[in-house]
Amino acid sequence: MGNKSTSSQLPTALKLGNTVTTDKSATIENFNKHFSTAGHAFHLATPTPVNCPAPSTATHHSPHHFSFTQIQIADVLKELQNLDPYKSAGLDNLDPLFLKSSAEIVATPISSLFNLSFVSSEIPKDWKAAAVIFKGGDTLDPNCYRPISILPCLSKVYESQVNKQITDHFESNHTFSAMQSGFRAGHGCTSATLKVLNDIITAIDKRHYCAAVFIDLAKAFDSVNHNMLVGRLDSLGFSNDCLAWFTNYFSARVQCVKSEGLLSGPLTVSMGVPQGSILGPNLFSVYINDVALAAGDSLIHLYADNTILYTSGPSLDTVLTNLQTSFNATQLSFRGLQLLLNASKTKCMLFNRSLPAPARTSSITTLGGSDLEYVDNYKYLGVWLDCKLSFQTHINHLQSKIKSRIGFLYRKKASFTHAAKHTLVKLTILLILDFGDVIYKIASNTLLNNWMQSITVPSVLSPKHHTLPTIATCTLSLVGPRFILVPNPLATGYLQVFAR
C-alpha cells in the first residue's frame, strides 16, 4: 500500500491576500479557504452582466423523459470487484481494498442503500465530503497549486451507476451538440482536433484566410452554478424526483485539506461540479452544451473547458469582423452561465500558408475591451498547432521529450530486465509518438525525415537478445497511423521505430 498518496507537502510559507503565514496549521486552513472559493472568480471579477441570458434553449423542454431505474446487485458487485485496491480512502476511511475483498458479501446491502437514496432523494452526508490534497512547488502563491479531491469510495461507486443511466439517456436522445466532444464515448482529443483541422485545411486549400480564437475559461469546473445546472436538467426532461436528487447531491458539500498528517476544518463548497467525482465531467458538458449555438456564422468546437471559435473566407477583414461578432456572442453565452473568460490566456491565430501576410491585423477584443494576443503557436488538446500547420513546433516538443526519455533508459539500462526495458520503451516513448500521430503526420516528409535522423542513441536493450536488440534510431514512416519496434538488421544492438 506504499503508493497510496493521501497527503501533500506543505510549502514553507503561503500568501493569501496581503498576509503571509508560515504556521502549518494556518497554511492548511488558508489552502482550504482558497480551494473552496475557487469558483467565485466570476462574481469577484465581473459585475452582474446586463442582457446576458443563459443559452437560448435552456428554457425549451425536451420531449424525452428521464427517471432513475433501480440499480442491480450484479452491477454493484462488478463495480466493487473492479475497484483499484491501491486507491486512497476518503474521509470516511472506508478502504477500497476492504470493499473489493468483501464485494460478494456487501454488494446486496450497498445496492439497497443506493436505491433507497433514489427513493428518498437524499445522499449520505459522508459521501459529500472530500479530502483535498494538492500538487505544486514551494511558492507563496496558492494559485500555483492544483487541488486533487479524494471522495469516499462508495460515493464513486454510486455515481458510476448514476452516470451510466444519464449517459445512456443523453446519447440515445442526442442531447449533446455535434460540436462538443468532451467526455463522450467514441470522441477524444484526437478526433476533436482532426475535425477542427479538417475545416481549417479545407479553407486554406480554397486560398481563404482562416482565423481562430482559442478560448480559456478561469476555473470553469469550479464555477458551475448549481441552480442553473439543475434547471438545465429540468429542461432535458429529468423527473421531479431526479431533480430533487441532484439538488441534494449539490447541497451541503464540504471539503477539508489534508497534508503532513494535518487536517483542516471543513468548509462548504457552494459552486462547481465536485472535483474528483464521476458525474462531474458529464454534468459540466450538459452545462455548457448550448454555448455552441452562439457561434453564429463561425464554427465552434467544445471539449471540456477548451473552446475554439474559427471562421474563414476570401476577405481577411470580413473574416475578422465575423469572428469578432461570434466571439462577442460566445462571451455573452459564457457570461450567462457565470463562467469567466481568462483574457490573458485566450489567444488568436491567423492560419495562412500561401496568401499575402497582412501589414496589420485588426484586433479581436473581449467584451471588457482587452485586445487578444495573436500567436504563431498554440497547444490545443495536447497538440501544438502553428499558423502554417507545418507541425514544426509539435515535432520539436516530441523530439525533446523522446530524447530525454531515451537518455534516461540508457543511463538506467543496467537496472532493468530485458522485458522491463521493452515495456518501458512502449510506455515512455511509443506512447508519446502514438498520441495525435494521425494529426502531425500531415507534416512534410522532409520535416519528418529530418526528425527521425536526429533521434539516434546508443543501445538501451541488451544486444544479446536478437529478437529485440535495443532502441536507438526512431524512424517515422507514413505507411500507417501507429508505431512499432522492429530490429534494424544494419545496426547490431539497435532498434527502429516504424509505423504499424
VEXDREN-2710 file (C-alpha; in Angstrom, 1 decimal):
% VEXDREN-2710
k/r/px/py/pz
1/MET/0.0/0.0/0.0
2/GLY/3.1/2.2/-0.2
3/ASN/1.8/4.1/-3.2
4/LYS/-1.4/5.4/-1.6
5/SER/-0.8/9.1/-1.5
6/THR/-3.1/10.8/1.0
7/SER/-1.3/14.0/1.8
8/SER/0.8/16.7/0.2
9/GLN/4.0/18.6/1.2
10/LEU/3.2/21.9/2.7
11/PRO/5.1/24.9/1.5
12/THR/7.3/26.8/3.9
13/ALA/5.0/29.8/3.6
14/LEU/1.8/30.8/1.8
15/LYS/0.3/34.1/0.9
16/LEU/-3.4/34.7/1.0
17/GLY/-4.4/38.3/0.3
18/ASN/-1.9/40.5/1.9
19/THR/-1.0/38.0/4.6
20/VAL/2.0/35.6/4.5
21/THR/1.9/32.8/7.0
22/THR/4.5/30.2/7.9
23/ASP/2.5/28.3/10.5
24/LYS/1.5/24.9/9.2
25/SER/-2.0/24.9/10.8
26/ALA/-2.8/28.3/9.4
27/THR/-1.3/27.4/6.0
28/ILE/-3.5/24.3/5.7
29/GLU/-6.6/26.4/6.6
30/ASN/-5.7/29.0/4.0
31/PHE/-5.3/26.4/1.4
32/ASN/-8.8/25.1/2.1
33/LYS/-10.2/28.6/2.0
34/HIS/-8.5/29.3/-1.3
35/PHE/-9.6/26.0/-2.9
36/SER/-13.2/26.1/-1.6
37/THR/-13.8/29.6/-3.1
38/ALA/-12.1/29.0/-6.5
39/GLY/-15.4/29.1/-8.2
40/HIS/-16.2/32.6/-7.1
41/ALA/-13.9/34.1/-9.7
42/PHE/-16.8/35.3/-11.9
43/HIS/-18.6/37.1/-9.1
44/LEU/-15.3/38.7/-7.9
45/ALA/-14.1/39.8/-11.3
46/THR/-17.3/40.7/-13.2
47/PRO/-20.3/42.7/-12.1
48/THR/-23.6/41.0/-12.8
49/PRO/-24.0/41.5/-16.5
50/VAL/-27.0/43.1/-18.1
51/ASN/-28.6/41.3/-21.1
52/CYS/-26.6/38.1/-20.6
53/PRO/-29.2/35.4/-20.7
54/ALA/-28.3/31.7/-20.4
55/PRO/-28.2/29.9/-23.8
56/SER/-31.5/30.2/-25.5
57/THR/-32.6/26.6/-25.4
58/ALA/-32.2/26.4/-21.6
59/THR/-35.9/27.2/-21.3
60/HIS/-37.0/24.8/-24.0
61/HIS/-38.2/21.5/-22.5
62/SER/-37.1/18.2/-24.1
63/PRO/-39.9/15.8/-25.1
64/HIS/-37.7/12.9/-23.7
65/HIS/-38.4/12.0/-20.1
66/PHE/-35.8/10.6/-17.7
67/SER/-36.2/8.9/-14.3
68/PHE/-33.8/6.8/-12.4
69/THR/-34.1/3.0/-12.6
70/GLN/-33.3/0.5/-9.8
71/ILE/-29.6/-0.3/-9.6
72/GLN/-29.0/-4.1/-9.9
73/ILE/-26.9/-6.1/-7.4
74/ALA/-24.9/-7.6/-10.3
75/ASP/-23.8/-4.2/-11.5
76/VAL/-22.7/-3.1/-8.0
77/LEU/-20.9/-6.4/-7.5
78/LYS/-19.0/-5.9/-10.7
79/GLU/-18.1/-2.3/-9.8
80/LEU/-16.8/-3.4/-6.4
81/GLN/-14.8/-6.2/-7.8
82/ASN/-13.1/-3.8/-10.3
83/LEU/-12.1/-1.3/-7.6
84/ASP/-8.4/-0.4/-7.5
85/PRO/-7.2/-1.5/-4.1
86/TYR/-4.3/0.9/-4.2
87/LYS/-6.5/4.0/-4.3
88/SER/-6.8/6.1/-1.2
89/ALA/-9.8/6.0/1.2
90/GLY/-11.9/9.2/1.6
91/LEU/-12.7/10.9/4.8
92/ASP/-14.9/8.0/5.8
93/ASN/-11.8/5.8/5.9
94/LEU/-13.6/3.0/4.1
95/ASP/-10.7/1.4/2.2
96/PRO/-11.4/0.2/-1.4
97/LEU/-9.3/-2.9/-0.6
98/PHE/-11.9/-3.9/2.0
99/LEU/-14.8/-3.3/-0.3
100/LYS/-13.1/-5.2/-3.1
101/SER/-12.3/-8.2/-0.8
102/SER/-15.8/-8.3/0.6
103/ALA/-17.7/-7.5/-2.6
104/GLU/-19.8/-10.6/-2.7
105/ILE/-21.0/-10.0/0.9
106/VAL/-21.6/-6.3/0.8
107/ALA/-23.0/-5.9/-2.8
108/THR/-26.6/-6.6/-1.8
109/PRO/-26.9/-4.1/1.2
110/ILE/-25.0/-1.5/-0.8
111/SER/-27.4/-1.9/-3.7
112/SER/-30.3/-1.4/-1.3
113/LEU/-28.6/1.7/0.1
114/PHE/-28.2/3.2/-3.4
115/ASN/-31.8/2.5/-4.4
116/LEU/-33.0/4.0/-1.1
117/SER/-31.2/7.1/-2.0
118/PHE/-33.2/7.3/-5.2
119/VAL/-36.5/6.9/-3.3
120/SER/-35.6/9.5/-0.6
121/SER/-33.7/11.9/-2.9
122/GLU/-31.0/12.1/-0.3
123/ILE/-27.4/11.2/-0.3
124/PRO/-25.5/10.3/2.9
125/LYS/-23.6/13.5/4.0
126/ASP/-20.4/11.5/4.5
127/TRP/-20.4/10.8/0.7
128/LYS/-20.4/14.6/0.1
129/ALA/-17.2/15.3/2.0
130/ALA/-13.9/15.5/0.1
131/ALA/-10.4/15.2/1.3
132/VAL/-8.2/17.6/-0.8
133/ILE/-4.5/17.1/-1.4
134/PHE/-2.6/19.3/-3.8
135/LYS/0.4/19.4/-6.2
136/GLY/2.7/22.3/-6.8
137/GLY/6.1/23.7/-6.0
138/ASP/7.3/25.6/-2.9
139/THR/5.8/29.0/-3.8
140/LEU/3.9/31.7/-1.9
141/ASP/1.1/31.9/-4.5
142/PRO/-1.8/29.5/-3.8
143/ASN/-2.8/29.8/-7.5
144/CYS/0.3/27.7/-8.3
145/TYR/-1.1/24.7/-6.6
146/ARG/-3.6/22.2/-8.1
147/PRO/-6.1/20.6/-5.8
148/ILE/-6.9/16.9/-6.0
149/SER/-10.1/15.7/-4.3
150/ILE/-10.4/12.3/-2.8
151/LEU/-14.0/11.3/-2.4
152/PRO/-15.4/8.3/-0.4
153/CYS/-15.1/5.1/-2.4
154/LEU/-18.8/4.3/-2.1
155/SER/-19.9/7.6/-3.4
156/LYS/-17.8/7.0/-6.6
157/VAL/-19.3/3.5/-7.0
158/TYR/-22.8/5.1/-6.7
159/GLU/-22.0/7.9/-9.0
160/SER/-20.7/5.5/-11.6
161/GLN/-24.1/3.7/-11.7
162/VAL/-25.9/7.1/-11.9
163/ASN/-23.6/8.3/-14.6
164/LYS/-24.3/5.2/-16.8
165/GLN/-28.0/5.9/-16.6
166/ILE/-27.8/9.6/-17.5
167/THR/-25.2/8.9/-20.2
168/ASP/-27.4/6.4/-21.9
169/HIS/-30.2/8.9/-21.8
170/PHE/-28.1/11.7/-23.3
171/GLU/-26.6/9.6/-26.0
172/SER/-29.8/7.9/-27.1
173/ASN/-31.6/11.2/-27.3
174/HIS/-28.7/13.0/-29.0
175/THR/-28.6/15.6/-26.2
176/PHE/-25.1/16.8/-26.9
177/SER/-24.2/19.2/-29.7
178/ALA/-22.2/17.7/-32.6
179/MET/-19.8/20.5/-31.8
180/GLN/-19.0/19.0/-28.3
181/SER/-16.5/16.1/-27.8
182/GLY/-15.6/16.2/-24.2
183/PHE/-16.1/13.0/-22.1
184/ARG/-18.2/11.3/-24.7
185/ALA/-17.8/7.7/-25.9
186/GLY/-16.3/7.5/-29.4
187/HIS/-14.9/11.0/-29.0
188/GLY/-11.5/12.2/-27.9
189/CYS/-8.8/14.9/-28.2
190/THR/-7.5/13.4/-31.5
191/SER/-11.0/13.2/-33.2
192/ALA/-11.8/16.8/-32.0
193/THR/-8.6/18.2/-33.3
194/LEU/-9.0/16.3/-36.6
195/LYS/-12.4/17.9/-37.0
196/VAL/-11.1/21.4/-36.5
197/LEU/-8.0/20.9/-38.7
198/ASN/-10.1/19.4/-41.5
199/ASP/-12.2/22.6/-41.5
200/ILE/-9.1/24.8/-41.4
201/ILE/-7.2/22.9/-44.1
202/THR/-10.3/22.9/-46.3
203/ALA/-10.4/26.7/-46.1
204/ILE/-6.7/27.0/-46.7
205/ASP/-7.0/24.8/-49.8
206/LYS/-9.6/27.2/-51.2
207/ARG/-7.0/30.0/-50.6
208/HIS/-9.2/31.5/-47.9
209/TYR/-8.0/33.3/-44.8
210/CYS/-8.8/31.4/-41.6
211/ALA/-8.7/33.0/-38.1
212/ALA/-9.4/31.3/-34.7
213/VAL/-9.8/32.3/-31.1
214/PHE/-8.7/29.7/-28.5
215/ILE/-11.0/30.5/-25.5
216/ASP/-9.7/29.9/-22.0
217/LEU/-12.0/30.0/-19.0
218/ALA/-11.0/30.7/-15.4
219/LYS/-11.8/27.8/-13.0
220/ALA/-14.6/26.6/-15.2
221/PHE/-15.4/23.4/-13.4
222/ASP/-15.3/25.1/-10.1
223/SER/-17.7/27.9/-11.3
224/VAL/-20.8/25.9/-12.3
225/ASN/-23.9/27.4/-10.8
226/HIS/-25.9/24.6/-9.2
227/ASN/-29.3/26.2/-9.7
228/MET/-28.6/26.8/-13.4
229/LEU/-27.4/23.2/-13.9
230/VAL/-30.5/21.7/-12.2
231/GLY/-32.6/24.0/-14.4
232/ARG/-30.8/22.6/-17.4
233/LEU/-31.5/19.0/-16.3
234/ASP/-35.2/20.1/-15.9
235/SER/-35.2/21.3/-19.5
236/LEU/-33.8/17.9/-20.6
237/GLY/-36.8/16.0/-19.2
238/PHE/-35.5/14.9/-15.8
239/SER/-38.3/14.0/-13.4
240/ASN/-39.0/15.9/-10.3
241/ASP/-37.5/13.0/-8.2
242/CYS/-34.3/13.2/-10.2
243/LEU/-34.2/17.0/-9.9
244/ALA/-34.6/16.6/-6.1
245/TRP/-31.8/14.0/-6.0
246/PHE/-29.4/16.3/-7.9
247/THR/-30.4/19.3/-5.7
248/ASN/-29.5/17.2/-2.7
249/TYR/-26.3/16.0/-4.4
250/PHE/-25.0/19.5/-4.7
251/SER/-26.2/20.8/-1.3
252/ALA/-24.1/20.8/1.9
253/ARG/-20.9/19.6/0.1
254/VAL/-17.8/20.2/2.2
255/GLN/-14.1/19.7/1.9
256/CYS/-11.0/19.5/4.1
257/VAL/-7.4/19.9/3.1
258/LYS/-5.1/17.0/4.2
259/SER/-1.3/17.4/4.4
260/GLU/1.5/16.1/6.5
261/GLY/-0.8/14.4/9.0
262/LEU/-2.8/17.6/9.4
263/LEU/-6.5/18.0/8.5
264/SER/-8.1/21.4/8.1
265/GLY/-11.6/22.2/9.3
266/PRO/-14.4/21.6/6.9
267/LEU/-15.6/24.4/4.5
268/THR/-18.7/24.4/2.4
269/VAL/-18.3/24.2/-1.4
270/SER/-21.3/26.1/-2.8
271/MET/-20.3/26.1/-6.5
272/GLY/-18.9/23.8/-9.2
273/VAL/-19.2/20.2/-10.1
274/PRO/-17.5/18.1/-7.4
275/GLN/-13.7/17.7/-8.1
276/GLY/-12.7/14.0/-8.5
277/SER/-16.3/12.9/-9.0
278/ILE/-17.6/10.5/-11.7
279/LEU/-20.6/12.7/-12.5
280/GLY/-18.8/16.0/-12.7
281/PRO/-17.4/15.8/-16.2
282/ASN/-20.7/14.7/-17.7
283/LEU/-22.7/17.4/-15.8
284/PHE/-20.2/20.1/-17.0
285/SER/-20.8/19.0/-20.6
286/VAL/-24.5/19.4/-20.1
287/TYR/-24.0/22.8/-18.5
288/ILE/-22.0/24.3/-21.5
289/ASN/-23.7/22.4/-24.3
290/ASP/-25.8/25.2/-25.7
291/VAL/-22.8/27.6/-25.9
292/ALA/-22.3/26.0/-29.4
293/LEU/-25.5/27.8/-30.5
294/ALA/-23.8/31.2/-30.0
295/ALA/-21.2/30.7/-32.8
296/GLY/-23.5/32.2/-35.5
297/ASP/-21.7/32.2/-38.8
298/SER/-18.4/30.9/-37.3
299/LEU/-17.5/27.4/-36.4
300/ILE/-17.0/26.2/-32.9
301/HIS/-15.8/23.1/-31.0
302/LEU/-16.1/22.4/-27.3
303/TYR/-14.0/20.0/-25.4
304/ALA/-14.5/20.2/-21.7
305/ASP/-13.3/23.8/-20.8
306/ASN/-11.4/24.1/-24.1
307/THR/-13.3/26.0/-26.8
308/ILE/-12.1/27.1/-30.2
309/LEU/-14.0/29.5/-32.4
310/TYR/-13.0/29.9/-36.0
311/THR/-14.1/31.2/-39.4
312/SER/-12.8/31.6/-42.9
313/GLY/-13.3/33.5/-46.1
314/PRO/-11.6/35.2/-49.1
315/SER/-11.5/38.6/-47.3
316/LEU/-9.5/38.9/-44.2
317/ASP/-11.4/42.0/-43.0
318/THR/-14.7/40.1/-43.3
319/VAL/-13.3/37.0/-41.6
320/LEU/-12.1/39.1/-38.6
321/THR/-15.4/41.0/-38.4
322/ASN/-17.4/37.7/-38.4
323/LEU/-15.1/36.3/-35.8
324/GLN/-15.5/39.3/-33.5
325/THR/-19.3/39.1/-33.8
326/SER/-19.2/35.4/-32.9
327/PHE/-16.7/35.9/-30.1
328/ASN/-18.9/38.6/-28.6
329/ALA/-22.0/36.3/-28.7
330/THR/-19.9/33.4/-27.2
331/GLN/-18.7/35.6/-24.4
332/LEU/-22.2/36.5/-23.6
333/SER/-23.2/32.9/-23.6
334/PHE/-20.4/32.0/-21.1
335/ARG/-21.3/35.1/-19.0
336/GLY/-24.9/33.9/-18.9
337/LEU/-23.5/30.7/-17.3
338/GLN/-21.4/32.7/-14.9
339/LEU/-18.2/31.4/-16.5
340/LEU/-15.3/33.9/-16.6
341/LEU/-13.2/34.4/-19.6
342/ASN/-9.5/34.3/-18.9
343/ALA/-8.5/37.1/-21.2
344/SER/-4.7/36.8/-20.7
345/LYS/-4.8/33.1/-21.8
346/THR/-7.3/33.5/-24.6
347/LYS/-5.4/33.8/-27.9
348/CYS/-5.9/34.5/-31.6
349/MET/-4.3/32.8/-34.5
350/LEU/-4.4/33.6/-38.2
351/PHE/-3.8/30.4/-40.3
352/ASN/-2.1/31.2/-43.6
353/ARG/0.2/29.1/-45.8
354/SER/0.5/31.0/-49.0
355/LEU/-1.7/34.1/-49.0
356/PRO/0.0/37.6/-48.6
357/ALA/0.6/38.4/-45.0
358/PRO/-1.4/41.4/-43.8
359/ALA/0.6/44.5/-43.0
360/ARG/-1.5/45.0/-39.9
361/THR/-4.1/42.6/-38.4
362/SER/-7.3/44.0/-36.8
363/SER/-7.6/43.2/-33.1
364/ILE/-10.1/40.8/-31.7
365/THR/-11.3/42.3/-28.4
366/THR/-13.1/41.0/-25.3
367/LEU/-16.3/42.5/-24.0
368/GLY/-14.1/44.1/-21.4
369/GLY/-12.2/45.9/-24.0
370/SER/-8.9/43.9/-23.9
371/ASP/-7.2/43.1/-27.2
372/LEU/-6.4/39.4/-27.6
373/GLU/-2.8/38.4/-28.4
374/TYR/-2.1/36.9/-31.8
375/VAL/0.2/33.9/-31.5
376/ASP/2.0/31.7/-34.0
377/ASN/1.8/28.6/-31.9
378/TYR/-0.8/27.2/-29.5
379/LYS/-1.2/23.9/-27.7
380/TYR/-4.7/22.7/-28.4
381/LEU/-5.8/19.4/-26.8
382/GLY/-2.3/18.2/-26.5
383/VAL/-1.1/19.1/-30.0
384/TRP/0.9/22.1/-30.8
385/LEU/-0.7/24.0/-33.8
386/ASP/1.3/26.6/-35.7
387/CYS/-0.1/29.2/-38.0
388/LYS/1.3/27.5/-41.1
389/LEU/0.2/24.0/-40.0
390/SER/3.8/22.7/-40.5
391/PHE/3.8/21.0/-37.1
392/GLN/7.4/22.0/-36.6
393/THR/6.7/23.2/-33.1
394/HIS/4.9/20.0/-32.2
395/ILE/7.6/17.8/-33.6
396/ASN/10.3/19.8/-31.8
397/HIS/8.5/19.1/-28.5
398/LEU/8.2/15.4/-29.3
399/GLN/11.9/15.3/-30.1
400/SER/12.8/16.9/-26.8
401/LYS/10.6/14.5/-24.8
402/ILE/11.8/11.4/-26.6
403/LYS/15.5/12.3/-26.3
404/SER/15.2/12.9/-22.6
405/ARG/13.4/9.5/-22.1
406/ILE/15.9/7.6/-24.3
407/GLY/18.7/9.2/-22.3
408/PHE/17.1/8.1/-19.0
409/LEU/16.6/4.5/-20.3
410/TYR/20.2/4.4/-21.5
411/ARG/21.6/5.6/-18.2
412/LYS/19.5/3.1/-16.2
413/LYS/19.7/0.2/-18.6
414/ALA/21.6/-2.0/-16.1
415/SER/18.8/-1.6/-13.6
416/PHE/16.0/-3.3/-15.6
417/THR/15.4/-6.7/-17.1
418/HIS/15.0/-7.1/-20.8
419/ALA/11.3/-7.5/-20.5
420/ALA/11.1/-4.4/-18.3
421/LYS/13.1/-2.4/-20.8
422/HIS/10.8/-3.4/-23.6
423/THR/7.7/-2.4/-21.6
424/LEU/9.3/1.0/-20.6
425/VAL/10.1/1.8/-24.3
426/LYS/6.4/1.1/-25.2
427/LEU/5.1/3.2/-22.3
428/THR/7.5/6.1/-22.3
429/ILE/8.4/6.5/-26.0
430/LEU/5.8/4.9/-28.2
431/LEU/3.0/6.4/-26.1
432/ILE/4.3/9.8/-26.9
433/LEU/4.6/9.0/-30.6
434/ASP/1.2/7.5/-30.8
435/PHE/-0.7/10.4/-29.3
436/GLY/-2.1/12.5/-32.1
437/ASP/0.1/10.9/-34.7
438/VAL/-2.6/10.9/-37.3
439/ILE/-2.6/14.7/-36.9
440/TYR/1.1/15.6/-37.2
441/LYS/1.6/13.0/-40.0
442/ILE/0.4/15.7/-42.4
443/ALA/3.7/17.5/-41.8
444/SER/6.1/17.4/-44.7
445/ASN/8.2/14.3/-45.4
446/THR/11.3/16.5/-45.2
447/LEU/10.5/17.6/-41.7
448/LEU/9.7/14.0/-40.6
449/ASN/12.8/12.6/-42.2
450/ASN/15.0/15.3/-40.5
451/TRP/13.3/14.4/-37.2
452/MET/13.9/10.7/-37.5
453/GLN/17.5/11.2/-38.4
454/SER/18.1/13.3/-35.3
455/ILE/16.9/10.7/-32.8
456/THR/19.8/8.2/-32.6
457/VAL/21.3/7.0/-29.3
458/PRO/23.4/4.0/-28.2
459/SER/21.9/0.6/-27.2
460/VAL/19.3/0.5/-24.5
461/LEU/18.2/-3.1/-24.7
462/SER/20.9/-5.8/-24.5
463/PRO/22.3/-6.8/-27.9
464/LYS/22.3/-10.5/-26.9
465/HIS/18.5/-10.5/-27.3
466/HIS/18.5/-10.9/-31.1
467/THR/14.7/-10.8/-31.4
468/LEU/14.5/-7.4/-29.8
469/PRO/18.1/-6.0/-29.7
470/THR/17.7/-2.4/-28.5
471/ILE/16.3/1.1/-29.2
472/ALA/18.3/3.7/-30.9
473/THR/17.1/5.0/-34.2
474/CYS/13.5/6.2/-34.1
475/THR/12.2/6.2/-37.6
476/LEU/8.8/7.5/-38.7
477/SER/7.0/6.1/-41.7
478/LEU/3.9/7.4/-43.4
479/VAL/2.7/3.9/-44.1
480/GLY/0.3/3.7/-41.1
481/PRO/-1.0/5.6/-38.1
482/ARG/0.9/3.8/-35.3
483/PHE/4.4/2.9/-34.3
484/ILE/6.1/-0.4/-33.5
485/LEU/9.6/-1.6/-32.6
486/VAL/11.4/-3.7/-35.2
487/PRO/15.1/-4.8/-35.3
488/ASN/17.4/-2.9/-37.5
489/PRO/19.4/-5.5/-39.4
490/LEU/22.1/-3.0/-40.5
491/ALA/23.0/-1.9/-37.0
492/THR/23.7/-4.5/-34.3
493/GLY/22.2/-3.6/-31.0
494/TYR/19.9/-1.0/-32.5
495/LEU/16.2/-0.8/-33.0
496/GLN/14.0/1.3/-35.3
497/VAL/10.5/2.6/-34.8
498/PHE/8.2/2.1/-37.8
499/ALA/4.6/2.8/-38.4
500/ARG/2.2/0.0/-37.9
END
